[in-house]
Amino acid sequence: MPRFRVTFRKTVYDATGHAHDICQRIVEVEAGDCGSARDAAIACFCDRERITHWLNHADRMEIALAEQSLADRAVVDGRTRRAA
């Protein structure tokens, strides 16, 4: 079954009005298609962030086929770090 990497992002503005693209979280899921991956990732994101709707914490998501599994990486607060 294909793996998809879903990145949840939000645009925030600083005091000078400049926009910054912030990665809120990266979720990797196995799914049969892009739509199923989207649904699974949203459920996971909401559970991890303890929110009822994903738009409460992000304003868009990016879905891509995962080239490499995140299984050997630790994912912390949307940032990846190599596991020891």
MOPAC internal coordinates of N, CA, C and O (Angstrom, degrees):
PM7 1SCF
backbone

  N    0.0000 0     0.00 0     0.00 0    0    0    0
  C    1.4522 1     0.00 0     0.00 0    1    0    0
  C    1.5253 1   108.56 1     0.00 0    2    1    0
  O    1.2310 1   119.86 1   -44.02 1    3    2    1
  N    1.3131 1   117.87 1   135.98 1    3    2    1
  C    1.4690 1   120.23 1  -178.53 1    5    3    2
  C    1.5277 1   113.02 1   -66.23 1    6    5    3
  O    1.2310 1   121.46 1   -29.69 1    7    6    5
  N    1.3216 1   114.82 1   150.31 1    7    6    5
  C    1.4718 1   121.39 1   175.09 1    9    7    6
  C    1.5193 1   107.92 1  -105.43 1   10    9    7
  O    1.2310 1   121.70 1   -40.44 1   11   10    9
  N    1.3180 1   114.35 1   139.56 1   11   10    9
  C    1.4604 1   121.18 1   178.42 1   13   11   10
  C    1.5209 1   108.96 1  -120.37 1   14   13   11
  O    1.2310 1   120.88 1   -38.16 1   15   14   13
  N    1.3147 1   115.91 1   141.84 1   15   14   13
  C    1.4611 1   121.70 1   174.04 1   17   15   14
  C    1.5241 1   107.29 1  -106.64 1   18   17   15
  O    1.2310 1   120.93 1   -59.55 1   19   18   17
  N    1.3247 1   115.83 1   120.45 1   19   18   17
  C    1.4634 1   121.73 1  -177.85 1   21   19   18
  C    1.5277 1   107.93 1  -113.52 1   22   21   19
  O    1.2310 1   121.18 1   -58.66 1   23   22   21
  N    1.3194 1   115.35 1   121.34 1   23   22   21
  C    1.4561 1   121.25 1  -178.98 1   25   23   22
  C    1.5232 1   108.86 1  -108.80 1   26   25   23
  O    1.2310 1   120.85 1   -55.31 1   27   26   25
  N    1.3187 1   115.98 1   124.69 1   27   26   25
  C    1.4624 1   122.03 1   178.04 1   29   27   26
  C    1.5211 1   107.81 1   -97.37 1   30   29   27
  O    1.2310 1   120.67 1   -52.38 1   31   30   29
  N    1.3308 1   116.33 1   127.62 1   31   30   29
  C    1.4634 1   121.82 1  -174.36 1   33   31   30
  C    1.5286 1   111.03 1  -129.08 1   34   33   31
  O    1.2310 1   121.72 1   -23.14 1   35   34   33
  N    1.3278 1   114.32 1   156.86 1   35   34   33
  C    1.4577 1   121.28 1   176.96 1   37   35   34
  C    1.5223 1   108.36 1  -142.23 1   38   37   35
  O    1.2310 1   120.52 1   -39.98 1   39   38   37
  N    1.3092 1   116.61 1   140.02 1   39   38   37
  C    1.4587 1   121.42 1   174.00 1   41   39   38
  C    1.5237 1   107.89 1   -95.12 1   42   41   39
  O    1.2310 1   121.10 1   -54.42 1   43   42   41
  N    1.3261 1   115.51 1   125.58 1   43   42   41
  C    1.4660 1   120.76 1   176.63 1   45   43   42
  C    1.5202 1   108.16 1  -121.68 1   46   45   43
  O    1.2310 1   120.87 1   -26.43 1   47   46   45
  N    1.3023 1   115.93 1   153.57 1   47   46   45
  C    1.4592 1   121.65 1  -177.58 1   49   47   46
  C    1.5228 1   109.37 1  -114.27 1   50   49   47
  O    1.2310 1   121.09 1   -41.58 1   51   50   49
  N    1.3286 1   115.51 1   138.42 1   51   50   49
  C    1.4579 1   119.36 1   177.95 1   53   51   50
  C    1.5330 1   110.14 1   -87.58 1   54   53   51
  O    1.2310 1   120.64 1     3.74 1   55   54   53
  N    1.3141 1   116.37 1  -176.26 1   55   54   53
  C    1.4584 1   121.85 1  -175.57 1   57   55   54
  C    1.5331 1   112.90 1   -63.98 1   58   57   55
  O    1.2310 1   120.45 1   159.30 1   59   58   57
  N    1.3244 1   116.75 1   -20.70 1   59   58   57
  C    1.4641 1   119.83 1   179.92 1   61   59   58
  C    1.5323 1   112.06 1   -95.04 1   62   61   59
  O    1.2310 1   120.51 1  -179.23 1   63   62   61
  N    1.3144 1   116.62 1     0.77 1   63   62   61
  C    1.4551 1   120.86 1   178.37 1   65   63   62
  C    1.5194 1   114.78 1    89.27 1   66   65   63
  O    1.2310 1   120.08 1  -175.11 1   67   66   65
  N    1.3259 1   117.45 1     4.89 1   67   66   65
  C    1.4580 1   120.91 1   178.68 1   69   67   66
  C    1.5262 1   110.31 1   -79.21 1   70   69   67
  O    1.2310 1   120.75 1   -43.46 1   71   70   69
  N    1.3257 1   116.18 1   136.54 1   71   70   69
  C    1.4630 1   122.03 1  -179.59 1   73   71   70
  C    1.5231 1   110.59 1   -84.21 1   74   73   71
  O    1.2310 1   120.96 1   -38.25 1   75   74   73
  N    1.3282 1   115.78 1   141.75 1   75   74   73
  C    1.4619 1   122.44 1   176.58 1   77   75   74
  C    1.5182 1   108.41 1  -130.64 1   78   77   75
  O    1.2310 1   120.60 1   -47.78 1   79   78   77
  N    1.3268 1   116.47 1   132.22 1   79   78   77
  C    1.4513 1   122.94 1   179.07 1   81   79   78
  C    1.5239 1   108.67 1   -88.93 1   82   81   79
  O    1.2310 1   120.48 1   -63.20 1   83   82   81
  N    1.3286 1   116.68 1   116.80 1   83   82   81
  C    1.4637 1   121.73 1  -176.20 1   85   83   82
  C    1.5223 1   109.58 1  -111.93 1   86   85   83
  O    1.2310 1   120.68 1   -49.55 1   87   86   85
  N    1.3283 1   116.30 1   130.45 1   87   86   85
  C    1.4621 1   121.40 1   174.24 1   89   87   86
  C    1.5226 1   107.48 1   -83.94 1   90   89   87
  O    1.2310 1   120.52 1   -62.64 1   91   90   89
  N    1.3252 1   116.61 1   117.36 1   91   90   89
  C    1.4601 1   120.72 1  -178.95 1   93   91   90
  C    1.5264 1   111.55 1   -83.79 1   94   93   91
  O    1.2310 1   120.54 1   140.87 1   95   94   93
  N    1.3354 1   116.58 1   -39.13 1   95   94   93
  C    1.4583 1   120.26 1   179.49 1   97   95   94
  C    1.5238 1   108.97 1  -170.87 1   98   97   95
  O    1.2310 1   121.12 1   -29.89 1   99   98   97
  N    1.3260 1   115.46 1   150.11 1   99   98   97
  C    1.4550 1   122.09 1   172.58 1  101   99   98
  C    1.5180 1   107.43 1  -114.50 1  102  101   99
  O    1.2310 1   120.75 1   -51.21 1  103  102  101
  N    1.3256 1   116.17 1   128.79 1  103  102  101
  C    1.4587 1   122.04 1   179.52 1  105  103  102
  C    1.5205 1   107.75 1  -122.22 1  106  105  103
  O    1.2310 1   120.41 1   -46.38 1  107  106  105
  N    1.3192 1   116.82 1   133.62 1  107  106  105
  C    1.4593 1   120.64 1   175.78 1  109  107  106
  C    1.5235 1   108.19 1  -113.71 1  110  109  107
  O    1.2310 1   120.92 1   -51.02 1  111  110  109
  N    1.3330 1   115.85 1   128.98 1  111  110  109
  C    1.4625 1   121.24 1  -177.35 1  113  111  110
  C    1.5210 1   110.36 1  -134.68 1  114  113  111
  O    1.2310 1   121.11 1   -25.74 1  115  114  113
  N    1.3286 1   115.48 1   154.26 1  115  114  113
  C    1.4577 1   121.68 1   171.37 1  117  115  114
  C    1.5127 1   106.94 1   -97.98 1  118  117  115
  O    1.2310 1   120.58 1   -47.22 1  119  118  117
  N    1.3304 1   116.49 1   132.78 1  119  118  117
  C    1.4626 1   120.68 1  -179.25 1  121  119  118
  C    1.5161 1   109.30 1  -157.63 1  122  121  119
  O    1.2310 1   121.26 1   -21.76 1  123  122  121
  N    1.3199 1   115.20 1   158.24 1  123  122  121
  C    1.4502 1   121.09 1  -179.72 1  125  123  122
  C    1.5126 1   113.72 1   -74.22 1  126  125  123
  O    1.2310 1   120.44 1   152.40 1  127  126  125
  N    1.3384 1   116.76 1   -27.60 1  127  126  125
  C    1.4618 1   120.39 1  -179.41 1  129  127  126
  C    1.5260 1   109.64 1  -153.58 1  130  129  127
  O    1.2310 1   121.32 1    -5.07 1  131  130  129
  N    1.3097 1   115.09 1   174.93 1  131  130  129
  C    1.4660 1   121.89 1  -175.79 1  133  131  130
  C    1.5379 1   111.78 1   -62.89 1  134  133  131
  O    1.2310 1   120.30 1   139.87 1  135  134  133
  N    1.3200 1   117.03 1   -40.13 1  135  134  133
  C    1.4661 1   120.65 1  -179.89 1  137  135  134
  C    1.5128 1   112.40 1   -64.57 1  138  137  135
  O    1.2310 1   120.68 1   138.00 1  139  138  137
  N    1.3293 1   116.31 1   -42.00 1  139  138  137
  C    1.4682 1   120.26 1   177.59 1  141  139  138
  C    1.5242 1   110.75 1   -67.06 1  142  141  139
  O    1.2310 1   120.60 1   142.75 1  143  142  141
  N    1.3341 1   116.46 1   -37.25 1  143  142  141
  C    1.4690 1   120.64 1   177.78 1  145  143  142
  C    1.5220 1   109.91 1   -63.34 1  146  145  143
  O    1.2310 1   120.57 1   138.24 1  147  146  145
  N    1.3288 1   116.52 1   -41.76 1  147  146  145
  C    1.4629 1   121.88 1   179.29 1  149  147  146
  C    1.5242 1   110.12 1   -59.54 1  150  149  147
  O    1.2310 1   120.48 1   131.09 1  151  150  149
  N    1.3212 1   116.68 1   -48.91 1  151  150  149
  C    1.4646 1   121.08 1  -178.67 1  153  151  150
  C    1.5229 1   111.95 1   -62.66 1  154  153  151
  O    1.2310 1   120.40 1   136.18 1  155  154  153
  N    1.3430 1   116.84 1   -43.82 1  155  154  153
  C    1.4660 1   120.60 1   179.81 1  157  155  154
  C    1.5216 1   111.19 1   -65.57 1  158  157  155
  O    1.2310 1   120.45 1   139.27 1  159  158  157
  N    1.3145 1   116.75 1   -40.73 1  159  158  157
  C    1.4695 1   120.73 1  -179.27 1  161  159  158
  C    1.5276 1   111.18 1   -67.14 1  162  161  159
  O    1.2310 1   120.47 1   140.28 1  163  162  161
  N    1.3246 1   116.71 1   -39.72 1  163  162  161
  C    1.4671 1   120.27 1   178.16 1  165  163  162
  C    1.5285 1   109.99 1   -61.95 1  166  165  163
  O    1.2310 1   120.31 1   135.07 1  167  166  165
  N    1.3225 1   117.02 1   -44.93 1  167  166  165
  C    1.4697 1   120.73 1   179.41 1  169  167  166
  C    1.5256 1   110.75 1   -61.13 1  170  169  167
  O    1.2310 1   120.39 1   136.91 1  171  170  169
  N    1.3262 1   116.85 1   -43.09 1  171  170  169
  C    1.4583 1   121.39 1   179.42 1  173  171  170
  C    1.5312 1   110.97 1   -65.78 1  174  173  171
  O    1.2310 1   120.36 1   134.71 1  175  174  173
  N    1.3237 1   116.92 1   -45.29 1  175  174  173
  C    1.4615 1   122.35 1   179.87 1  177  175  174
  C    1.5290 1   110.81 1   -59.61 1  178  177  175
  O    1.2310 1   120.50 1   132.02 1  179  178  177
  N    1.3233 1   116.65 1   -47.98 1  179  178  177
  C    1.4688 1   120.25 1  -179.51 1  181  179  178
  C    1.5207 1   111.22 1   -62.45 1  182  181  179
  O    1.2310 1   120.45 1   139.60 1  183  182  181
  N    1.3293 1   116.75 1   -40.40 1  183  182  181
  C    1.4588 1   120.57 1   179.16 1  185  183  182
  C    1.5224 1   110.88 1   -64.17 1  186  185  183
  O    1.2310 1   120.31 1   132.84 1  187  186  185
  N    1.3244 1   117.02 1   -47.16 1  187  186  185
  C    1.4724 1   120.76 1  -178.26 1  189  187  186
  C    1.5220 1   112.85 1   -67.25 1  190  189  187
  O    1.2310 1   120.41 1   145.22 1  191  190  189
  N    1.3267 1   116.82 1   -34.78 1  191  190  189
  C    1.4634 1   120.52 1  -179.37 1  193  191  190
  C    1.5317 1   112.55 1   -89.60 1  194  193  191
  O    1.2310 1   120.86 1   174.13 1  195  194  193
  N    1.3394 1   115.96 1    -5.87 1  195  194  193
  C    1.4794 1   122.81 1  -179.12 1  197  195  194
  C    1.5311 1   111.42 1    56.84 1  198  197  195
  O    1.2310 1   121.63 1  -129.30 1  199  198  197
  N    1.3447 1   114.48 1    50.70 1  199  198  197
  C    1.4555 1   121.36 1   178.79 1  201  199  198
  C    1.5260 1   108.83 1  -127.29 1  202  201  199
  O    1.2310 1   120.42 1   -17.09 1  203  202  201
  N    1.3302 1   116.81 1   162.91 1  203  202  201
  C    1.4616 1   120.15 1  -178.60 1  205  203  202
  C    1.5228 1   112.61 1   -94.28 1  206  205  203
  O    1.2310 1   119.81 1   158.72 1  207  206  205
  N    1.3260 1   117.97 1   -21.28 1  207  206  205
  C    1.4529 1   121.04 1   179.31 1  209  207  206
  C    1.5193 1   109.08 1  -143.01 1  210  209  207
  O    1.2310 1   120.29 1   -45.54 1  211  210  209
  N    1.3242 1   117.06 1   134.46 1  211  210  209
  C    1.4634 1   120.66 1  -173.56 1  213  211  210
  C    1.5161 1   113.55 1   -62.07 1  214  213  211
  O    1.2310 1   119.77 1   152.66 1  215  214  213
  N    1.3386 1   118.04 1   -27.34 1  215  214  213
  C    1.4617 1   120.57 1   179.68 1  217  215  214
  C    1.5292 1   112.95 1   -70.52 1  218  217  215
  O    1.2310 1   120.30 1   172.19 1  219  218  217
  N    1.3337 1   117.04 1    -7.81 1  219  218  217
  C    1.4666 1   120.15 1   175.13 1  221  219  218
  C    1.5263 1   111.33 1   -72.99 1  222  221  219
  O    1.2310 1   120.40 1   163.22 1  223  222  221
  N    1.3396 1   116.84 1   -16.78 1  223  222  221
  C    1.4655 1   119.84 1  -174.76 1  225  223  222
  C    1.5276 1   113.38 1  -129.45 1  226  225  223
  O    1.2310 1   120.16 1   167.56 1  227  226  225
  N    1.3163 1   117.29 1   -12.44 1  227  226  225
  C    1.4648 1   122.00 1  -179.89 1  229  227  226
  C    1.5196 1   108.08 1  -143.76 1  230  229  227
  O    1.2310 1   120.36 1   -17.82 1  231  230  229
  N    1.3303 1   116.91 1   162.18 1  231  230  229
  C    1.4618 1   117.84 1   177.65 1  233  231  230
  C    1.5231 1   113.34 1  -118.31 1  234  233  231
  O    1.2310 1   120.90 1   177.29 1  235  234  233
  N    1.3417 1   115.88 1    -2.71 1  235  234  233
  C    1.4587 1   118.75 1   174.92 1  237  235  234
  C    1.5292 1   109.09 1  -163.89 1  238  237  235
  O    1.2310 1   121.51 1   -14.58 1  239  238  237
  N    1.3302 1   114.72 1   165.42 1  239  238  237
  C    1.4574 1   119.82 1   175.74 1  241  239  238
  C    1.5158 1   109.21 1  -136.62 1  242  241  239
  O    1.2310 1   121.19 1   -26.99 1  243  242  241
  N    1.3170 1   115.33 1   153.01 1  243  242  241
  C    1.4553 1   122.03 1   176.67 1  245  243  242
  C    1.5212 1   106.93 1  -120.12 1  246  245  243
  O    1.2310 1   120.33 1   -49.45 1  247  246  245
  N    1.3214 1   116.98 1   130.55 1  247  246  245
  C    1.4594 1   121.56 1  -178.98 1  249  247  246
  C    1.5257 1   108.43 1  -117.71 1  250  249  247
  O    1.2310 1   120.80 1   -50.26 1  251  250  249
  N    1.3333 1   116.07 1   129.74 1  251  250  249
  C    1.4637 1   120.80 1   179.37 1  253  251  250
  C    1.5214 1   109.01 1  -145.24 1  254  253  251
  O    1.2310 1   120.79 1   -28.15 1  255  254  253
  N    1.3131 1   116.09 1   151.85 1  255  254  253
  C    1.4594 1   119.54 1   171.97 1  257  255  254
  C    1.5185 1   107.99 1   -64.09 1  258  257  255
  O    1.2310 1   120.72 1   -45.57 1  259  258  257
  N    1.3236 1   116.22 1   134.43 1  259  258  257
  C    1.4676 1   120.64 1  -179.47 1  261  259  258
  C    1.5160 1   109.14 1   -77.97 1  262  261  259
  O    1.2310 1   120.89 1   -54.46 1  263  262  261
  N    1.3152 1   115.90 1   125.54 1  263  262  261
  C    1.4616 1   120.60 1   178.24 1  265  263  262
  C    1.5173 1   111.04 1   -78.74 1  266  265  263
  O    1.2310 1   121.14 1   146.07 1  267  266  265
  N    1.3229 1   115.42 1   -33.93 1  267  266  265
  C    1.4535 1   121.14 1  -177.63 1  269  267  266
  C    1.5197 1   107.34 1  -140.25 1  270  269  267
  O    1.2310 1   120.65 1   -40.98 1  271  270  269
  N    1.2957 1   116.36 1   139.02 1  271  270  269
  C    1.4549 1   121.29 1  -178.37 1  273  271  270
  C    1.5237 1   110.86 1   -67.76 1  274  273  271
  O    1.2310 1   121.16 1   -35.32 1  275  274  273
  N    1.3149 1   115.39 1   144.68 1  275  274  273
  C    1.4714 1   120.45 1   174.44 1  277  275  274
  C    1.5228 1   110.81 1   -86.81 1  278  277  275
  O    1.2310 1   120.11 1  -173.48 1  279  278  277
  N    1.3254 1   117.39 1     6.52 1  279  278  277
  C    1.4634 1   120.68 1  -176.96 1  281  279  278
  C    1.5215 1   111.92 1   -56.67 1  282  281  279
  O    1.2310 1   119.80 1   144.25 1  283  282  281
  N    1.3587 1   117.99 1   -35.75 1  283  282  281
  C    1.4542 1   119.30 1   179.82 1  285  283  282
  C    1.5159 1   112.91 1   -91.99 1  286  285  283
  O    1.2310 1   119.83 1  -167.29 1  287  286  285
  N    1.3194 1   117.92 1    12.71 1  287  286  285
  C    1.4643 1   120.67 1   177.59 1  289  287  286
  C    1.5148 1   109.51 1  -119.44 1  290  289  287
  O    1.2310 1   121.29 1   -30.81 1  291  290  289
  N    1.3041 1   115.13 1   149.19 1  291  290  289
  C    1.4618 1   119.68 1   173.08 1  293  291  290
  C    1.5192 1   107.53 1   -92.64 1  294  293  291
  O    1.2310 1   120.23 1   -47.61 1  295  294  293
  N    1.3198 1   117.16 1   132.39 1  295  294  293
  C    1.4559 1   121.11 1   178.68 1  297  295  294
  C    1.5212 1   107.60 1  -108.99 1  298  297  295
  O    1.2310 1   121.41 1   -61.07 1  299  298  297
  N    1.3250 1   114.90 1   118.93 1  299  298  297
  C    1.4561 1   120.40 1  -177.61 1  301  299  298
  C    1.5182 1   108.17 1  -130.80 1  302  301  299
  O    1.2310 1   120.68 1   -60.12 1  303  302  301
  N    1.3379 1   116.30 1   119.88 1  303  302  301
  C    1.4577 1   121.75 1   176.93 1  305  303  302
  C    1.5185 1   113.04 1    50.42 1  306  305  303
  O    1.2310 1   120.50 1  -139.04 1  307  306  305
  N    1.3256 1   116.66 1    40.96 1  307  306  305
  C    1.4472 1   120.17 1   176.04 1  309  307  306
  C    1.5139 1   114.78 1    79.68 1  310  309  307
  O    1.2310 1   119.93 1   177.60 1  311  310  309
  N    1.3191 1   117.75 1    -2.40 1  311  310  309
  C    1.4579 1   120.98 1   178.16 1  313  311  310
  C    1.5174 1   108.33 1  -108.96 1  314  313  311
  O    1.2310 1   120.13 1   -36.61 1  315  314  313
  N    1.3138 1   117.35 1   143.39 1  315  314  313
  C    1.4562 1   119.33 1   179.03 1  317  315  314
  C    1.5115 1   109.92 1  -100.32 1  318  317  315
  O    1.2310 1   121.71 1   -32.91 1  319  318  317
  N    1.3186 1   114.34 1   147.09 1  319  318  317
  C    1.4593 1   120.97 1  -179.91 1  321  319  318
  C    1.5328 1   106.15 1  -142.49 1  322  321  319
  O    1.2310 1   119.67 1   -43.77 1  323  322  321
  N    1.2913 1   118.24 1   136.23 1  323  322  321
  C    1.4643 1   121.62 1  -179.86 1  325  323  322
  C    1.5278 1   109.66 1   -62.17 1  326  325  323
  O    1.2310 1   121.11 1   -48.15 1  327  326  325
  N    1.3152 1   115.48 1   131.85 1  327  326  325
  C    1.4669 1   119.95 1   177.00 1  329  327  326
  C    1.5319 1   109.14 1   -74.75 1  330  329  327
  O    1.2310 1   120.78 1   -32.63 1  331  330  329
  N    1.3116 1   116.12 1   147.37 1  331  330  329
  C    1.4724 1   119.98 1  -179.04 1  333  331  330
  C    1.5045 1   111.27 1   -77.65 1  334  333  331
  O    1.2310 1   120.10 1   180.00 1  335  334  333

